[in-house]
């Protein structure tokens, strides 16, 4: 074989060997890019099998809520103008029974039965369906055991907007608010009110009027003639009032005088099938004893009523009765009349029979200078409270 042919064969074989050697060598991996991320200590890190291509996570800031200022509503002043409304209906409260008032004889001068009958001439100023019972917690002449001022009327705890009715026929001599005139202890005492001067005269023979206070609004005008049962306004809480109710007063004499009131219990028509007790508590010196708690306990039962003698001369007795305490709306039956000092000493106890449609008179004479209310000695008060718990008074028997 010629030399140049053998050399060509050699180079061909060498090239073939080199090609085979390159095909069998393993492929080198491409260089890996290292990503260095520094995370906050409280971040959660999730491990993955593939290289992350996203940018480093950024921590989402936590928003601090901004306090929202709450606006306080501005109290709207009551307009001075008297609202004028037209009553939607005239409600007439017709009593179902005519009481025959027979006084129980006592050691004092007893007025004639006719005087008693004349007293009970007014109808309830609240419709029967709306609870026309008098609230006994704060009675006429009472102070709620020294907490409040002497009460010059009777309260009817009716709800707001309950119709208020004229207690008898008469002429409206005041209708509006008392912010510009002193009819109570001070101006704006009764708020919206109506005063009616009645055609009838009480046994005293003087001007006879009724006052309706704390009204939501007034439905009559000055000088208007009204009839018994006519709506004259609605129950509210204007003036000095702790909540919606009707403050009802009887005034004998000056209808605009705060000091000419009488106990409404002696002038309002009694509830059907109820009795009343009227009395006087004096000491052995003949002096009237103020703010004496009088318990009226049903014999053989658990019913106990509580009332108090008048606190002071801010209020007045009826000229015919001369009383210093009254409790009406009592179911007929036998009752014990009990007067007990703060220390638990019974100073008066007597059993009486209360008849329906009848007012029973009782007079109690007790020793002078007795204590009926707690003093400033807390240990003594605690001792008495433990020994002689006060019975729960009820409003109706």
C-alpha positions in Angstrom: 0.0 0.0 0.0 1.4 3.4 -0.9 2.5 5.6 2.1 0.1 8.4 1.5 -2.8 6.1 1.5 -1.8 4.5 4.8 -1.4 8.0 6.4 -4.9 9.0 5.2 -6.4 5.9 6.8 -4.5 6.7 10.1 -6.0 10.2 10.3 -9.5 8.9 9.5 -9.3 6.3 12.3 -7.9 8.9 14.7 -10.8 11.3 14.0 -13.3 8.5 14.4 -11.8 7.5 17.8 -11.8 11.2 19.0 -15.5 11.5 18.0 -16.5 8.4 19.9 -14.6 9.5 22.9 -16.4 12.9 23.0 -19.8 11.3 22.8 -19.1 9.1 25.8 -17.9 11.9 28.2 -20.6 13.1 30.7 -22.2 16.5 30.2 -21.1 19.2 32.8 -23.9 20.9 34.8 -24.3 24.6 34.2 -23.2 26.8 37.1 -25.8 27.4 39.8 -26.7 30.9 40.8 -26.8 31.3 44.6 -29.6 33.6 45.9 -29.0 35.0 49.4 -32.1 36.2 51.2 -32.2 37.6 54.8 -35.6 37.3 56.4 -36.9 38.8 59.6 -36.9 36.4 62.5 -40.7 36.1 62.7 -41.2 35.3 59.0 -42.2 31.8 58.0 -39.8 30.2 55.5 -41.1 27.4 53.2 -38.5 25.0 51.8 -39.0 24.1 48.1 -37.2 21.7 45.8 -36.7 24.2 43.0 -34.7 27.3 43.0 -37.0 30.3 43.7 -37.1 32.9 41.0 -39.2 35.4 42.8 -37.8 38.4 44.5 -37.2 38.2 48.3 -40.5 38.5 50.2 -41.2 41.9 51.8 -42.9 42.0 55.2 -46.4 43.5 55.1 -46.7 46.3 57.7 -49.4 46.0 60.3 -51.8 48.9 60.3 -52.5 50.5 63.7 -56.3 51.4 63.8 -57.0 55.0 64.3 -59.6 55.8 67.0 -62.8 57.2 65.6 -64.1 60.1 67.6 -67.7 59.6 68.7 -69.7 62.7 68.6 -72.0 63.5 71.6 -75.5 64.4 70.6 -76.5 67.9 71.5 -79.5 68.2 73.7 -82.3 70.0 72.0 -83.9 72.6 74.2 -87.7 72.4 74.6 -89.4 75.2 72.6 -91.1 77.8 74.7 -94.1 77.7 72.5 -96.9 75.6 73.8 -97.7 72.7 71.4 -101.3 72.7 70.3 -102.8 69.4 69.5 -106.4 68.3 68.8 -107.5 65.4 70.9 -108.4 62.4 68.9 -111.1 61.2 71.2 -113.0 62.2 74.3 -112.7 59.5 76.9 -115.2 59.5 79.7 -114.4 57.5 82.8 -117.8 56.5 84.4 -117.5 55.1 87.9 -119.3 51.8 88.3 -120.3 52.3 92.0 -121.4 55.2 94.1 -119.6 55.1 97.4 -121.5 55.7 100.6 -118.9 57.3 102.9 -119.7 56.5 106.5 -117.1 57.8 109.0 -116.2 55.6 111.9 -116.9 57.5 115.2 -113.8 58.8 117.0 -112.9 60.8 120.0 -112.5 63.9 117.9 -115.3 66.0 116.2 -116.6 63.9 113.3 -117.8 65.8 110.2 -121.2 64.8 108.8 -121.5 62.0 106.2 -122.5 64.6 103.6 -119.2 66.3 103.8 -117.4 63.0 103.1 -119.6 62.4 100.1 -118.9 65.8 98.7 -115.2 65.1 98.9 -115.2 62.2 96.5 -116.3 64.1 93.5 -113.4 63.8 91.1 -112.8 61.1 88.5 -109.5 59.5 87.8 -107.4 61.5 85.4 -106.0 58.4 83.7 -108.1 55.9 81.7 -108.8 52.7 83.6 -107.1 50.6 80.8 -103.9 52.5 81.3 -103.5 51.8 85.1 -105.4 54.5 87.0 -104.0 53.5 90.4 -102.1 56.0 92.5 -98.4 55.3 93.1 -98.1 54.7 96.8 -94.3 54.8 97.0 -94.3 58.6 97.1 -97.6 59.5 98.7 -99.0 63.0 99.3 -97.0 64.6 102.1 -94.3 62.0 101.9 -90.6 62.3 101.3 -89.6 58.7 100.6 -88.0 58.5 104.1 -86.3 61.9 103.8 -84.8 61.3 100.3 -87.1 63.7 98.3 -88.9 66.9 98.9 -92.4 66.8 100.4 -94.8 65.6 97.8 -97.7 68.0 97.1 -99.8 65.6 94.9 -100.3 62.1 93.8 -98.5 60.4 91.0 -100.0 58.1 88.3 -97.2 55.9 86.8 -98.7 55.8 83.3 -96.5 55.4 80.2 -95.6 58.3 78.0 -98.3 59.6 75.6 -101.1 58.1 77.8 -104.2 60.4 77.5 -104.7 62.7 80.5 -108.4 63.4 81.3 -110.1 66.3 83.0 -111.2 65.1 86.5 -114.4 67.1 86.4 -116.1 69.9 84.5 -114.5 73.4 84.6 -112.7 76.2 83.0 -109.0 76.0 81.9 -107.2 78.7 83.8 -103.7 77.7 82.8 -102.4 75.8 79.8 -98.7 75.7 78.8 -95.3 75.5 80.5 -94.3 77.2 83.8 -90.9 78.4 82.8 -92.0 82.0 83.0 -94.2 81.7 86.1 -93.8 80.1 89.6 -96.6 77.6 90.1 -94.4 75.0 91.9 -91.3 75.4 94.1 -89.6 77.3 91.3 -90.1 78.0 87.6 -90.1 75.1 85.2 -91.1 72.8 88.1 -94.1 71.1 86.4 -93.0 71.6 82.8 -96.1 71.5 80.6 -99.2 71.6 82.7 -102.9 72.4 82.8 -104.9 73.9 85.7 -108.7 73.5 85.7 -111.0 75.5 88.0 -114.0 73.4 88.7 -117.7 74.3 88.9 -118.3 72.5 92.1 -117.0 73.6 95.5 -115.5 71.4 98.2 -116.8 71.3 101.8 -114.4 74.2 102.5 -116.5 76.3 100.1 -113.5 77.9 98.4 -112.2 77.8 94.8 -111.5 74.3 93.8 -109.0 73.4 91.1 -106.9 70.5 89.8 -103.4 70.6 88.4 -101.9 68.1 85.8 -98.1 68.3 85.6 -95.2 67.0 83.6 -97.3 66.6 80.4 -95.8 65.7 77.1 -98.1 68.2 75.4 -101.2 70.2 76.1 -104.5 69.7 74.2 -106.6 72.6 75.6 -106.4 76.4 75.6 -106.6 79.1 78.2 -110.3 79.9 78.9 -111.6 76.7 77.3 -114.5 75.0 79.0 -113.8 71.3 79.5 -116.0 68.4 80.6 -115.2 65.5 82.8 -113.3 62.8 80.9 -112.2 65.1 78.1 -108.6 64.7 77.0 -106.5 67.7 78.0 -103.0 66.4 77.2 -100.7 63.4 77.3 -98.4 61.9 80.0 -94.8 63.1 79.7 -91.7 63.9 81.8 -91.3 67.7 81.4 -90.2 69.9 84.3 -88.7 68.2 87.3 -89.6 64.5 86.7 -87.6 61.3 87.0 -89.6 59.7 84.2 -92.9 59.7 82.5 -95.9 60.0 84.9 -98.8 62.3 85.7 -98.4 64.5 88.8 -101.9 65.3 89.9 -102.8 68.0 92.5 -105.9 69.2 94.2 -105.8 72.9 95.2 -108.4 74.6 97.5 -108.1 78.3 97.6 -105.5 80.0 95.3 -105.1 77.7 92.3 -101.6 79.1 91.6 -100.3 78.6 95.1 -98.0 75.8 95.8 -99.1 75.8 99.5 -102.8 75.4 98.9 -102.8 71.7 98.1 -105.0 68.9 99.6 -104.6 65.1 99.5 -106.1 63.9 96.2 -107.1 60.6 97.8 -109.9 62.4 99.7 -111.3 63.9 96.5 -110.9 61.2 93.8 -113.7 58.7 93.3 -112.7 55.4 95.0 -111.9 52.3 92.9 -114.7 49.7 92.9 -114.7 47.3 95.8 -112.1 49.2 97.8 -111.9 50.8 101.2 -110.0 53.7 102.6 -108.4 54.6 106.0 -108.1 58.2 107.1 -106.3 59.1 110.4 -104.5 61.4 112.7 -101.3 60.6 114.7 -100.5 62.9 117.6 -98.4 62.7 120.7 -99.6 62.9 124.2 -99.1 66.6 124.1 -101.5 67.0 121.3 -98.9 67.7 118.7 -99.0 66.2 115.2 -96.1 63.8 114.7 -94.5 64.1 111.2 -93.3 61.2 109.0 -94.5 58.4 111.2 -94.7 55.1 109.2 -98.1 53.5 109.5 -98.5 49.8 108.7 -101.8 48.4 107.6 -101.6 44.6 107.8 -104.4 42.2 106.8 -105.4 40.0 109.7 -104.6 36.3 108.9 -102.8 37.2 105.7 -99.4 38.4 104.3 -100.6 41.7 102.8 -99.1 44.8 104.3 -99.5 48.4 103.2 -97.4 51.2 104.3 -98.0 55.0 104.4 -96.7 57.9 106.3 -98.0 60.9 108.2 -97.4 64.3 106.5 -93.9 65.5 106.7 -94.5 69.2 107.4 -96.8 72.1 106.8 -95.9 72.4 103.1 -99.1 70.2 102.7 -102.5 70.6 104.3 -105.2 68.5 105.9 -108.8 68.7 104.7 -110.8 71.1 106.8 -113.5 68.5 107.2 -111.2 65.6 108.1 -108.2 67.2 109.9 -106.1 64.1 109.0 -102.4 63.7 108.6 -102.4 60.4 106.8 -104.6 58.6 104.2 -104.4 55.3 102.4 -106.9 54.4 99.8 -107.3 51.5 97.3 -107.4 48.8 100.0 -109.5 45.6 99.6 -112.2 45.3 102.3 -111.4 43.2 105.4 -110.0 43.2 108.9 -106.6 45.0 109.3 -104.2 45.8 112.1 -103.0 49.3 112.2 -99.5 49.3 113.6 -97.0 52.1 114.5 -93.5 50.9 115.4 -90.4 52.9 116.2 -87.2 52.5 114.4 -86.0 50.3 117.4 -88.9 47.9 117.0 -91.1 49.1 119.8 -94.8 48.9 119.1 -96.4 52.2 120.3 -99.8 51.7 118.7 -101.7 48.6 117.5 -105.4 48.3 116.8 -107.6 46.1 114.6 -110.2 47.7 112.4 -112.7 46.5 109.8 -112.5 48.3 106.5 -115.7 48.2 104.4 -116.0 48.6 100.7 -116.9 52.2 99.5 -116.3 53.4 103.0 -113.7 55.7 104.6 -112.7 54.6 108.1 -111.3 57.1 110.6 -108.7 56.2 113.2 -106.8 58.3 115.6 -103.5 57.2 117.3 -101.9 58.9 120.3 -98.3 58.0 120.9 -95.6 59.1 123.3 -93.6 62.2 122.3 -90.0 62.3 121.1 -89.9 58.8 119.5 -87.4 57.9 116.8 -88.8 56.5 113.5 -85.8 57.0 111.2 -82.2 55.9 111.5 -79.6 58.1 113.2 -75.9 58.5 112.3 -74.9 55.4 114.3 -74.2 52.7 111.7 -74.0 49.9 114.4 -77.4 50.8 115.8 -78.9 51.0 112.3 -77.4 47.6 111.4 -78.8 46.0 114.6 -82.3 47.3 114.0 -82.3 46.3 110.4 -81.5 42.7 111.5 -84.1 42.6 114.3 -87.0 44.4 112.6 -87.0 44.1 108.8 -89.4 46.5 107.1 -92.3 44.8 105.5 -92.7 45.2 101.8 -95.4 47.7 101.0 -97.9 46.9 98.2 -99.8 49.4 96.2 -103.1 47.5 96.0 -104.7 44.9 98.1 
